[in-house]
Amino acid sequence: MLQRVRYIIFLVLIVAGIGVVAYVAKLFYEVESEVSKIKDYQFALASQIVDRKDRLIANIFTDDNFRFYASFDEIPARVIESLLAVEDTLFFEHIGINPDAISRAMLKNIKSARYVEGGSTLTQQLIKNIALSPEKTLKRKLTEAMLAIHIERHMSKEKILELYLNRIFFGHGYHGIKTAALGYFRKTLNELTLKEICMLVGLPKAPSFYDPTKNKEYSMARANTIIERLFDIGWISQEEHDAAIKEEPEVYNETLTQNVAPYVVDEVIKELAHIEDLKTGGYYIKLKLDLDYQLAAQESLIYGYNKINERLQERYPKIFNEDFNNDTLNGAIVVTDTHTGDILAMVGGVDYAKSNFNRVTQAKRQLGSSIKPFIYQAAFDKGESPATFVADVPRKFATKGASEIDDEATKETEAEEWRPVNYSAKFNGFMTLKEALRTSSNLATINLVDQNIGFSRIYNALKSYGFENVPENMSIVLGSFELSPLEVAQQYSLFSNYGTILKPILVDSVITRSGENIYTSPKVAQHITDQAQAFLTIDILRDVVNRGTGSRARIVGLEVAGKTGTSNRNIDGWFCGFTPDVQAIVWYGRDDNTPIGPNESGGIVAPPAFAYFFSKVLTFDPGISRRFRVPEGVRSKTLDYGDYYYTDNSPLPTKKPITNIDEEILF
């Protein structure tokens, strides 16, 4: 009887053994189909936005993919050695699983009566991270082991290590060792010291606990354990050991995005929205932007903002006190290269944390007197010259557009009758076009359009320049319609680029991981007038800064041309200016369209930020051109009433100027 029982037990064991073997064999072939999931695994990679000098502006990524990929050739041998020393010393010898390690782990688990050690190889860890769930069951462990053997048959050891070091989580939001090196130490992999390497390879065991930004002492203690291990197995010398143990690396607690220009980054994402995997494709996005200019622009906008507040609090302490809600005051600045239209800087507000509304691209504000240079350019292209005289006398117009007019020198009038006046409420009789633009005379500008050029010609000229939504009434000559600062930057390139309008360009290129450029911003240029004709206006705008409303924009040793602009009741304040190489459009106003404050005209609020900006530019880019060039075909002559430039198309007047006022043009 006993013998029969033993025989039955023996048969059961044989059958069970056969069953186990059959199950394992079946599982072995079943999991082979999973190999491609690991072999062809596509990492979600963060994209980088850099400036024109390849300096990082921001990293963009989805919530769980902050990763930069490192090929095996990029990974130093010391990183591999340190990783294997602590995780899988026999990696290059086993077939995907290590029976000895598994046996040791089983004994420890049995002894502790709980799961304390897994005995997994790096190959198994990679599989667990990519293809399998983290559950601790026998089936999963068997699947993991079988799959590891298959992986080792289909992939090289080097490729497995490459995938592992790019897949694994290193804490602090960093996925992959390249990302961790840049984040924790601001170093490439080749720049890491032995101590820094050991701190990194020690992180995957407990990324949060060993995060050096939180627990640096524990992180260094773990690194020292790995250093001791390297020394014990003979992979480093005594000198290397001692130096590494003593070292205390500097650790940086970086934000993941490292976004130094948030308004710019938002605009880039908006422009490239057609690229579906923009935040996961690992793109290298190069901009026309220059970080030196960008940081100077950010500082300058805040400088001008503070000056406005200080002035208001000093002059009107009862109104602009601590109880006054000043959050509505804001500003914008956009800087472009005058020769190419490249956007060198873009700041859409004084504080992105409080408001991410980009006023450079999204705010539509009345331009005020900043429109006047376009009126005078049209006059010059018609044949008028800077020495032409025009009446600076009051007028009245019957117009439905009267109530729409907003300008620094326009007073409230009845809707059916428009009586524009100058800012000073005085008029000068007759004055040259040069003097009229320099002093920003409303009456002279209106009479120039009404008496000399004709409204239809001016209206059509503005539309041909590219201005949109222009109302068809006389108020447009005083800037009654709205533009964004970026649109103004494009239009003012008519002057800063000597007669050709350039569309501002932000993105230079988008490079894929394989090195292919998949996006280039189209260059759009619109020729309007000859360089010589454009210079006639440039010269007057230079005079606006030297002795006109833009005098606060003067910079010692650098020629500046520009025009101020203010909408009615000081709601908007502009300075649209440029030097021979760089243009900057500055705007201040309140987001709720209330007045900035009493007497806060464009000539007061905007030029200080402009001047501050260029004082910074001269420190880091001293090689910019200092003087405007005079194009071929421009001549000058001294007349009884001043020095004037002229061209063949805009000759000097041949008749003696009229000095008496024709009563017919008075109201």
VOPAVEX-790378 format. One record per residue (C-alpha): residue in one letter; x, y, z negated. Coordinates in steps of 0.1 Angstrom, whole numbers, padded with zeros to 4 digits, always signed. Layout:
# VOPAVEX-790378
aXYZ ...
***
This chain:
# VOPAVEX-790378
m+0000+0000+0000 l+0028+0025-0009 q+0046+0016+0022 r+0015+0023+0043 v+0012+0057+0026 r+0048+0066+0033 y+0043+0055+0069 i+0012+0077+0073 i+0031+0107+0058 f+0059+0101+0081 l+0035+0100+0111 v+0019+0133+0099 l+0052+0150+0096 i+0062+0138+0131 v+0029+0151+0145 a+0032+0184+0125 g+0068+0188+0137 i+0057+0181+0173 g+0029+0206+0168 v+0052+0233+0155 v+0077+0227+0183 a+0048+0228+0208 y+0034+0260+0193 v+0069+0277+0192 a+0075+0266+0228 k+0042+0279+0239 l+0048+0312+0221 f+0082+0314+0236 y+0068+0314+0272 e+0038+0336+0263 v+0059+0365+0250 e+0081+0366+0280 s+0055+0387+0297 e+0061+0414+0270 v+0097+0419+0281 s+0088+0444+0307 k+0071+0466+0280 i+0104+0470+0264 k+0127+0469+0294 d+0107+0496+0312 y+0097+0516+0282 q+0093+0553+0290 f+0102+0577+0262 a+0082+0608+0256 l+0109+0635+0256 a+0109+0671+0245 s+0114+0698+0271 q+0139+0726+0266 i+0134+0763+0276 v+0167+0781+0280 d+0177+0816+0291 r+0197+0825+0322 k+0229+0817+0303 d+0216+0783+0292 r+0210+0794+0256 l+0181+0776+0239 i+0149+0796+0236 a+0126+0768+0224 n+0119+0731+0224 i+0084+0722+0235 f+0069+0688+0227 t+0038+0670+0215 d+0033+0663+0178 d+0051+0629+0178 n+0078+0631+0205 f+0105+0655+0194 r+0133+0636+0211 f+0163+0642+0234 y+0176+0612+0253 a+0212+0601+0251 s+0226+0576+0276 f+0249+0549+0263 d+0279+0568+0278 e+0270+0598+0257 i+0271+0578+0225 p+0306+0577+0209 a+0320+0543+0199 r+0322+0554+0163 v+0284+0558+0162 i+0280+0523+0175 e+0305+0509+0150 s+0289+0527+0120 l+0254+0515+0130 l+0265+0479+0134 a+0285+0480+0102 v+0254+0488+0082 e+0226+0471+0103 d+0239+0442+0124 t+0277+0435+0122 l+0273+0404+0145 f+0253+0422+0171 f+0276+0415+0200 e+0278+0378+0190 h+0242+0366+0184 i+0215+0358+0209 g+0189+0383+0196 i+0183+0366+0162 n+0208+0359+0134 p+0199+0326+0116 d+0224+0333+0088 a+0208+0367+0081 i+0173+0352+0082 s+0183+0324+0058 r+0198+0349+0033 a+0167+0371+0036 m+0144+0341+0029 l+0164+0331-0002 k+0162+0366-0015 n+0125+0368-0009 i+0119+0334-0026 k+0141+0344-0055 s+0123+0378-0059 a+0088+0362-0052 r+0082+0392-0029 y+0093+0406+0005 v+0126+0425-0001 e+0146+0418+0030 g+0138+0410+0066 g+0170+0398+0081 s+0161+0414+0115 t+0187+0421+0141 l+0188+0455+0159 t+0171+0438+0188 q+0143+0427+0166 q+0140+0461+0151 l+0138+0476+0186 i+0110+0452+0195 k+0091+0460+0163 n+0093+0497+0170 i+0082+0495+0206 a+0060+0464+0212 l+0047+0449+0179 s+0026+0460+0150 p+0044+0464+0116 e+0023+0437+0099 k+0044+0411+0080 t+0029+0378+0092 l+0045+0346+0102 k+0031+0348+0137 r+0045+0383+0142 k+0079+0373+0129 l+0079+0343+0153 t+0068+0365+0182 e+0095+0390+0173 a+0122+0363+0173 m+0111+0348+0206 l+0109+0381+0222 a+0143+0391+0209 i+0158+0360+0226 h+0141+0370+0259 i+0153+0406+0256 e+0189+0395+0252 r+0185+0374+0284 h+0172+0403+0304 m+0191+0433+0290 s+0227+0441+0282 k+0238+0447+0247 e+0247+0483+0256 k+0211+0489+0270 i+0196+0475+0238 l+0217+0498+0217 e+0208+0528+0239 l+0171+0521+0236 y+0174+0516+0198 l+0193+0548+0191 n+0169+0568+0212 r+0137+0552+0198 i+0144+0551+0160 f+0131+0578+0137 f+0157+0598+0117 g+0134+0619+0095 h+0125+0656+0096 g+0105+0650+0128 y+0137+0639+0147 h+0133+0609+0170 g+0166+0596+0185 i+0202+0601+0173 k+0209+0630+0197 t+0180+0649+0184 a+0190+0643+0148 a+0226+0654+0155 l+0214+0687+0170 g+0188+0692+0143 y+0208+0684+0111 f+0242+0695+0122 r+0238+0717+0153 k+0263+0694+0171 t+0264+0672+0201 l+0272+0635+0194 n+0308+0639+0204 e+0313+0667+0179 l+0301+0647+0149 t+0325+0638+0121 l+0326+0603+0106 k+0308+0614+0075 e+0280+0630+0096 i+0277+0599+0117 c+0273+0577+0086 m+0247+0601+0072 l+0227+0597+0105 v+0229+0559+0108 g+0219+0556+0072 l+0187+0574+0077 p+0165+0548+0095 k+0163+0526+0063 a+0143+0554+0045 p+0141+0585+0067 s+0122+0606+0042 f+0142+0596+0011 y+0176+0601+0028 d+0166+0633+0047 p+0197+0655+0039 t+0176+0687+0040 k+0157+0673+0010 n+0180+0649-0008 k+0215+0657+0004 e+0232+0639-0026 y+0214+0606-0018 s+0221+0610+0019 m+0258+0614+0012 a+0259+0585-0012 r+0244+0563+0014 a+0269+0576+0040 n+0297+0568+0015 t+0284+0532+0012 i+0286+0528+0050 i+0321+0543+0050 e+0332+0518+0024 r+0317+0490+0046 l+0336+0503+0077 f+0368+0502+0057 d+0362+0468+0042 i+0357+0452+0076 g+0388+0469+0089 w+0371+0493+0114 i+0386+0525+0099 s+0419+0533+0083 q+0426+0544+0047 e+0432+0579+0059 e+0399+0580+0078 h+0382+0565+0048 d+0396+0591+0023 a+0389+0621+0045 a+0353+0610+0052 i+0345+0603+0015 k+0357+0638+0006 e+0339+0656+0033 e+0306+0675+0026 p+0290+0685+0059 e+0269+0716+0063 v+0232+0706+0069 y+0207+0729+0087 n+0170+0729+0080 e+0159+0738+0115 t+0123+0742+0127 l+0116+0717+0154 t+0107+0742+0181 q+0135+0768+0172 n+0113+0792+0191 v+0130+0826+0192 a+0106+0842+0218 p+0071+0829+0211 y+0053+0853+0235 v+0077+0842+0263 v+0072+0805+0255 d+0034+0809+0257 e+0037+0825+0290 v+0060+0798+0304 i+0036+0771+0293 k+0008+0790+0309 e+0027+0794+0342 l+0037+0757+0343 a+0004+0743+0332 h+0002+0724+0365 i+0030+0701+0353 e+0010+0675+0333 d+0039+0660+0313 l+0055+0694+0306 k+0059+0687+0269 t+0068+0650+0272 g+0088+0648+0304 g+0122+0660+0291 y+0124+0690+0315 y+0151+0716+0314 i+0133+0749+0320 k+0156+0777+0329 l+0143+0813+0328 k+0154+0846+0342 l+0152+0859+0306 d+0184+0870+0288 l+0183+0863+0250 d+0205+0894+0243 y+0179+0916+0260 q+0150+0897+0244 l+0163+0901+0209 a+0171+0938+0215 a+0136+0943+0229 q+0120+0926+0199 e+0140+0948+0175 s+0133+0980+0195 l+0095+0974+0196 i+0095+0971+0158 y+0117+1001+0155 g+0092+1022+0175 y+0063+1008+0155 n+0079+1017+0122 k+0087+1052+0135 i+0050+1058+0143 n+0039+1046+0109 e+0064+1067+0091 r+0054+1098+0110 l+0017+1093+0104 q+0021+1086+0067 e+0044+1117+0064 r+0021+1141+0083 y-0013+1127+0072 p-0008+1110+0039 k-0045+1113+0030 i-0056+1094+0060 f-0027+1070+0067 n-0022+1057+0032 e-0019+1023+0016 d-0057+1018+0019 f-0056+1024+0057 n-0059+0993+0078 n-0029+0996+0101 d-0030+0961+0115 t-0046+0974+0146 l-0015+0993+0157 n+0006+0973+0181 g+0029+0975+0211 a+0045+0957+0240 i+0077+0959+0260 v+0087+0942+0292 v+0122+0945+0307 t+0131+0937+0343 d+0161+0937+0366 t+0156+0966+0390 h+0173+0947+0419 t+0155+0913+0416 g+0124+0917+0395 d+0137+0891+0370 i+0121+0894+0336 l+0149+0899+0312 a+0127+0904+0281 m+0090+0902+0272 v+0076+0910+0238 g+0038+0909+0236 g+0034+0923+0201 v+0052+0934+0169 d+0043+0902+0150 y+0035+0869+0167 a+0026+0853+0134 k-0003+0878+0129 s-0014+0879+0166 n-0004+0857+0195 f-0022+0879+0219 n+0003+0888+0246 r-0002+0924+0253 v+0024+0924+0281 t+0002+0901+0302 q-0033+0903+0287 a-0039+0938+0275 k-0054+0961+0301 r-0049+0997+0291 q-0054+1031+0308 l-0022+1044+0324 g-0027+1081+0320 s-0001+1104+0335 s+0022+1074+0342 i+0003+1071+0375 k+0015+1105+0387 p+0048+1094+0403 f+0027+1073+0428 i+0007+1103+0437 y+0038+1124+0444 q+0055+1095+0463 a+0024+1094+0486 a+0028+1132+0491 f+0065+1129+0500 d+0058+1101+0524 k+0032+1123+0541 g+0058+1150+0547 e+0057+1171+0516 s+0089+1179+0497 p+0099+1184+0461 a+0102+1221+0470 t+0066+1224+0483 f+0045+1248+0462 v+0011+1238+0448 a-0015+1257+0429 d-0015+1250+0391 v-0049+1266+0385 p-0082+1254+0370 r-0108+1236+0391 k-0142+1220+0387 f-0156+1190+0404 a-0191+1175+0406 t-0184+1138+0401 k-0200+1108+0387 g-0166+1096+0375 a-0160+1125+0351 s-0169+1105+0320 e-0144+1079+0329 i-0114+1102+0329 d-0088+1096+0302 d-0055+1114+0302 e-0031+1132+0279 a-0041+1165+0293 t-0079+1161+0299 k-0105+1175+0277 e-0141+1164+0270 t-0165+1176+0297 e-0201+1169+0307 a-0205+1138+0328 e-0219+1156+0359 e-0192+1183+0361 w-0155+1176+0356 r-0133+1205+0346 p-0097+1191+0341 v-0072+1212+0322 n-0035+1210+0314 y-0024+1196+0280 s-0013+1231+0269 a-0047+1246+0281 k-0026+1270+0302 f-0019+1272+0339 n+0011+1286+0358 g-0003+1298+0391 f+0020+1282+0417 m+0048+1257+0411 t+0069+1233+0431 l+0060+1196+0433 k+0092+1189+0414 e+0082+1212+0386 a+0046+1199+0386 l+0057+1163+0381 r+0084+1172+0356 t+0059+1190+0334 s+0031+1165+0341 s+0007+1192+0352 n-0028+1179+0357 l-0041+1209+0376 a-0012+1209+0401 t-0016+1172+0407 i-0053+1175+0413 n-0049+1204+0436 l-0021+1186+0455 v-0045+1158+0462 d-0075+1179+0469 q-0058+1207+0490 n-0027+1191+0505 i-0031+1154+0509 g-0067+1145+0507 f-0084+1121+0483 s-0089+1093+0508 r-0052+1092+0517 i-0043+1089+0480 y-0070+1063+0473 n-0058+1042+0502 a-0022+1047+0492 l-0028+1034+0457 k-0046+1003+0471 s-0017+0997+0495 y+0007+0998+0466 g-0011+0969+0451 f-0033+0987+0424 e-0065+0968+0418 n-0099+0979+0405 v-0093+1016+0414 p-0124+1037+0410 e-0132+1058+0440 n-0132+1093+0423 m-0107+1120+0416 s-0101+1108+0380 i-0077+1082+0394 v-0050+1108+0400 l-0048+1112+0362 g-0047+1074+0355 s-0083+1066+0346 f-0080+1029+0354 e-0064+1001+0335 l-0033+0979+0340 s-0013+0955+0319 p+0023+0964+0310 l+0035+0936+0333 e+0014+0950+0362 v+0029+0984+0355 a+0064+0969+0356 q+0057+0955+0390 q+0043+0988+0403 y+0072+1009+0389 s+0097+0987+0408 l+0086+1009+0438 f+0109+1035+0422 s+0135+1015+0403 n+0141+0993+0434 y+0142+1023+0458 g+0110+1018+0478 t+0103+0981+0476 i+0079+0966+0450 l+0090+0934+0434 k+0068+0908+0416 p+0083+0901+0382 i+0098+0866+0379 l+0100+0847+0346 v+0108+0810+0355 d+0140+0803+0374 s+0138+0765+0377 v+0124+0733+0362 i+0149+0704+0363 t+0138+0668+0358 r+0158+0642+0339 s+0171+0630+0372 g+0184+0665+0381 e+0157+0674+0406 n+0144+0710+0407 i+0106+0707+0410 y+0096+0744+0406 t+0110+0777+0418 s+0091+0810+0413 p+0083+0825+0447 k+0100+0858+0454 v+0075+0884+0465 a+0086+0918+0478 q+0065+0945+0494 h+0083+0973+0513 i+0065+1006+0507 t+0089+1034+0517 d+0125+1041+0527 q+0152+1043+0500 a+0157+1080+0508 q+0120+1088+0503 a+0119+1069+0470 f+0149+1088+0457 l+0130+1120+0459 t+0107+1107+0432 i+0135+1091+0413 d+0153+1124+0410 i+0123+1141+0395 l+0117+1112+0371 r+0153+1117+0361 d+0144+1153+0354 v+0114+1142+0333 v+0139+1126+0309 n+0165+1153+0310 r+0142+1183+0303 g+0106+1171+0304 t+0081+1150+0285 g+0104+1120+0284 s+0133+1138+0267 r+0132+1114+0237 a+0143+1086+0261 r+0177+1103+0268 i+0208+1082+0263 v+0243+1096+0262 g+0264+1083+0291 l+0235+1067+0309 e+0212+1082+0335 v+0175+1074+0328 a+0144+1081+0350 g+0109+1077+0338 k+0074+1090+0331 t+0053+1093+0300 g+0016+1086+0299 t-0012+1091+0274 s-0049+1083+0276 n-0076+1105+0262 r-0075+1111+0224 n-0041+1094+0222 i-0055+1059+0225 d-0026+1047+0247 g+0010+1058+0247 w+0034+1048+0275 f+0069+1053+0287 c+0077+1037+0320 g+0115+1042+0325 f+0145+1027+0342 t+0182+1030+0346 p+0201+1020+0378 d+0200+0983+0368 v+0174+0978+0342 q+0137+0988+0339 a+0117+0988+0306 i+0080+0995+0302 v+0070+1004+0267 w+0034+1007+0254 y+0019+1014+0220 g-0018+1015+0210 r-0044+1001+0187 d-0060+0968+0195 d-0095+0982+0187 n-0090+1011+0211 t-0091+1038+0185 p-0066+1067+0186 i-0030+1060+0175 g-0031+1093+0155 p-0032+1131+0159 n-0006+1144+0184 e+0007+1109+0190 s+0011+1113+0228 g+0030+1089+0250 g+0060+1113+0250 i+0061+1109+0212 v+0054+1072+0205 a+0071+1053+0233 p+0104+1069+0243 p+0122+1062+0209 a+0118+1025+0214 f+0131+1028+0249 a+0162+1047+0238 y+0168+1024+0209 f+0166+0994+0233 f+0192+1008+0257 s+0215+1019+0230 k+0216+0981+0221 v+0220+0971+0257 l+0252+0992+0260 t+0268+0973+0232 f+0264+0938+0248 d+0262+0947+0285 p+0284+0978+0288 g+0290+0970+0325 i+0256+0981+0337 s+0256+1010+0362 r+0255+1044+0346 r+0244+1067+0375 f+0218+1065+0402 r+0231+1062+0437 v+0220+1087+0463 p+0209+1068+0495 e+0220+1077+0530 g+0197+1103+0545 v+0192+1124+0513 r+0205+1159+0514 s+0204+1188+0488 k+0201+1225+0490 t+0200+1254+0465 l+0171+1277+0470 d+0161+1308+0452 y+0140+1288+0428 g+0163+1258+0422 d+0182+1228+0436 y+0162+1204+0457 y+0167+1171+0475 y+0151+1166+0509 t+0150+1142+0538 d+0141+1143+0575 n+0107+1130+0566 s+0103+1155+0537 p+0120+1187+0549 l+0122+1218+0528 p+0095+1244+0534 t+0102+1269+0562 k+0077+1295+0551 k+0080+1318+0522 p+0061+1304+0492 i+0028+1319+0483 t+0028+1336+0449 n-0007+1350+0447 i-0037+1329+0438 d-0065+1323+0462 e-0097+1330+0443 e-0115+1303+0464 i-0097+1275+0446 l-0105+1289+0411 f-0137+1278+0394 
***
